[in-house]
């Protein structure tokens, strides 16, 4: 006999509860303040309820095995795969450190430039163009258009 409450049902129910609470909590807020949570929570609530209903009333039995047949590649040597994994972890930690040191708006173009030149070994033209696009996106979209306040980095905080 099929269990009524499996993991998929529990996840759908939990998602519906979180989205429902977000809608409930934003009910008394001013319209502009509540717009973002409502625009996000309403479709999530509807989709979670549909998913819950499909999980409860589906005639599909329990599947054997994994939902996705995940298999690591066989074409890359384990030593090379380990080296690549360590390299991308170092780049990620470096990016996070750069955000702490100089702040997010400066960290993005600096990281794009460094990654394209060092790891990607891209030509100067492409590197400079993509770095400029990343800086214009941060400055133009997030800072000038959306007025998002980003905290200063630790290094820049010392001089101000």
C-alpha positions in Angstrom: 0.0 0.0 0.0 1.3 3.4 -0.9 2.1 5.8 1.9 -0.1 8.9 1.8 2.5 11.2 3.1 5.8 10.6 1.4 8.8 13.0 1.2 7.4 14.7 -1.9 4.1 15.4 -0.1 5.9 16.7 2.9 8.0 19.1 0.8 5.0 20.4 -1.1 3.1 20.9 2.1 6.0 22.7 3.8 6.4 25.0 0.7 2.7 25.8 0.7 2.8 26.6 4.4 5.8 29.0 4.0 4.2 30.7 1.0 0.9 30.9 2.8 2.5 32.5 5.8 4.3 35.0 3.6 0.9 36.0 2.1 -0.7 36.2 5.6 2.2 38.2 7.1 2.1 40.7 4.3 -1.6 41.2 4.4 -1.6 44.3 6.5 1.5 45.9 4.9 1.3 48.9 2.6 0.8 47.9 -1.0 4.4 48.8 -2.2 6.0 47.1 0.7 3.9 43.9 0.3 4.1 43.8 -3.5 7.3 41.7 -3.7 6.4 39.1 -1.1 3.0 38.7 -2.7 4.2 38.4 -6.2 6.6 35.7 -5.2 4.5 33.9 -2.6 1.2 33.6 -4.6 2.6 31.6 -7.5 4.6 29.4 -5.1 1.5 28.7 -3.1 -0.5 27.8 -6.1 2.2 25.5 -7.5 2.9 23.9 -4.2 -0.9 23.1 -3.7 -1.0 21.7 -7.2 2.1 19.6 -6.6 0.6 18.4 -3.3 -2.6 17.4 -5.0 -0.8 15.5 -7.7 1.3 13.7 -5.2 -1.7 12.7 -3.1 -4.0 11.6 -5.9 -1.6 10.2 -8.4 -1.9 6.6 -9.4 1.8 6.3 -9.9 3.4 3.9 -7.5 6.7 4.4 -5.7 9.7 4.4 -8.0 12.7 2.3 -7.5 16.1 3.9 -7.5 16.9 7.6 -7.7 14.9 10.3 -9.4 17.9 11.3 -11.5 20.5 8.8 -12.6 23.5 10.8 -11.6 26.8 9.5 -12.6 30.2 11.1 -12.6 32.0 11.3 -15.9 34.3 8.5 -16.9 36.3 10.5 -19.4 38.2 12.6 -16.9 40.9 11.2 -14.7 40.1 11.4 -11.0 43.3 13.4 -10.3 42.4 16.0 -12.9 38.8 16.2 -11.6 40.1 16.7 -8.0 42.5 19.4 -9.3 39.6 21.2 -11.1 37.3 20.9 -8.1 40.0 22.4 -5.8 40.6 25.2 -8.3 37.0 26.3 -8.5 36.7 26.1 -4.7 39.7 28.4 -4.4 38.1 30.8 -7.0 34.8 30.8 -5.0 36.5 31.5 -1.7 38.6 34.2 -3.4 35.4 35.9 -4.7 33.8 35.8 -1.3 37.0 37.2 0.3 37.0 39.9 -2.4 33.5 40.9 -1.5 34.5 41.2 2.2 37.6 43.3 1.4 36.3 45.7 -1.3 32.5 45.4 -1.3 30.2 43.7 -3.8 30.1 46.4 -6.5 33.9 46.4 -6.9 34.4 42.7 -6.3 32.3 41.7 -9.3 34.3 43.4 -12.0 37.6 42.6 -10.4 36.7 39.0 -10.2 35.4 38.9 -13.7 38.6 40.4 -15.0 40.8 38.1 -12.9 38.9 34.9 -13.8 38.8 35.7 -17.5 42.5 36.5 -17.7 43.9 33.9 -15.3 41.6 30.9 -15.5 40.0 31.5 -18.8 43.1 32.9 -20.6 40.8 35.0 -22.7 42.1 37.7 -25.0 42.4 41.2 -23.7 39.5 42.6 -25.8 37.0 40.1 -24.5 38.2 40.4 -21.0 38.0 44.2 -21.0 34.5 44.2 -22.7 33.0 41.7 -20.3 34.6 43.4 -17.3 33.1 46.7 -18.4 29.7 45.1 -18.9 29.8 43.6 -15.4 30.8 47.0 -13.9 28.1 48.8 -15.9 25.5 46.2 -14.7 26.5 46.7 -11.1 26.7 50.4 -11.2 23.9 51.1 -13.6 21.3 48.6 -12.7 21.8 47.9 -9.0 23.2 51.1 -7.7 21.8 53.9 -10.0 18.5 52.3 -11.1 17.4 50.2 -8.2 19.3 52.2 -5.5 20.4 49.0 -3.6 22.7 49.9 -0.8 25.7 47.6 -0.7 28.0 47.7 2.4 31.5 48.9 2.0 34.3 46.4 2.0 36.7 46.2 5.0 39.5 47.9 3.1 37.4 50.7 1.8 35.8 51.2 5.2 39.2 52.1 6.7 39.5 55.2 4.4 36.1 56.6 4.9 
